């Protein structure tokens, strides 16, 4: 699956969590969920679809409209806000922070 996400220029999915992996590519992601109210009621969702950065379509026509009127700048802003709101930091220093934390725990500086 990861190889397919890397190769894709865009993603259309329903409730698959792969869209959250795909989010890190910053490429366009769209949700097609004609039954999302019933699905959310019966199964639950981690986040309401309206709180994600992805355009949500309930019909083929809405999906087509979302794709045709896609606004890259607005989408990127929603992606960054969503990631910030979830505490995601993608700055290339994660391993360094983890190593520092492990060292501080081993040195008895952190409980």
C-alpha positions, 0 to 999 in steps of 0.5 A: 500500500505504501508504494501505491501511495507514494506513486499516486498523484491524488487519492480518492477513498472512503473511510480508509485510514490510508488517507492519513498516511497519504496526508504526509505527501501533501498531495490532493486527497478526496473522500467519497462517502455517500453514506457517511452519516450512517457510517459515523453513527454505526461505526464511529470515526476518529474525526468528523469528516468535516474536520479533516482537510479533505473535500468530502463528496456524497455523490459522484457529481460532488466528487467531480466538482471537488476535483475540478475546483480543487484549490491547491493553496487552500488545501495546503493550508487545511493540511498544515492546520490539521497536522498542527492541531494534531501535534504532528511535527515534520521537521526532520529532527524526530530521531534526534529528539527521540535519541535525546529523550532516551539519553536523558532517561538513561542519565536519570534526568527524565522520569 
